[in-house]
């Protein structure tokens, strides 16, 4: 690993730690200053949990009504939108089961935006109502995170991905 790559890796690791220390929970992101005043987007923290080993959800933008989640997928290096990223959603039913009927995959548009409509997420296994989110994009590390609406019927996420190689 080159010195430049080592510095970039350390800086990105520091951003993740700073976001976690500052109380940034799952699926949150912001901007942080990195060397020479250059603005970068802080990567969204990973949350390894979720039902992602149960297969790929069908491509659709709606699995019910009651909650609308919109958002954008960005690069941590350029803070620019990532077009054509695959965003997968999984949520459980009232019995805590993750079903294909409550899963979906959407693809971001040219401006990195997405929209998903579903039933209001319900609590399960001691966790508040939530939706598991997985984001895959060419040349980026897959992101596994979770979104918690905290009773709101609308939500908006900024999901920031790390490049696969620095």
Secondary structure as UniProt FT lines:
FT   HELIX           3..21
FT   TURN            22..23
FT   TURN            26..27
FT   STRAND          31..34
FT   TURN            35..37
FT   STRAND          38..41
FT   HELIX           52..54
FT   STRAND          67..75
FT   TURN            76..78
FT   TURN            83..84
FT   STRAND          86..92
FT   TURN            94..95
FT   STRAND          98..107
FT   TURN            110..111
FT   STRAND          113..118
FT   TURN            125..126
FT   STRAND          131..136
FT   TURN            138..139
FT   STRAND          143..147
FT   TURN            150..151
FT   STRAND          154..161
//
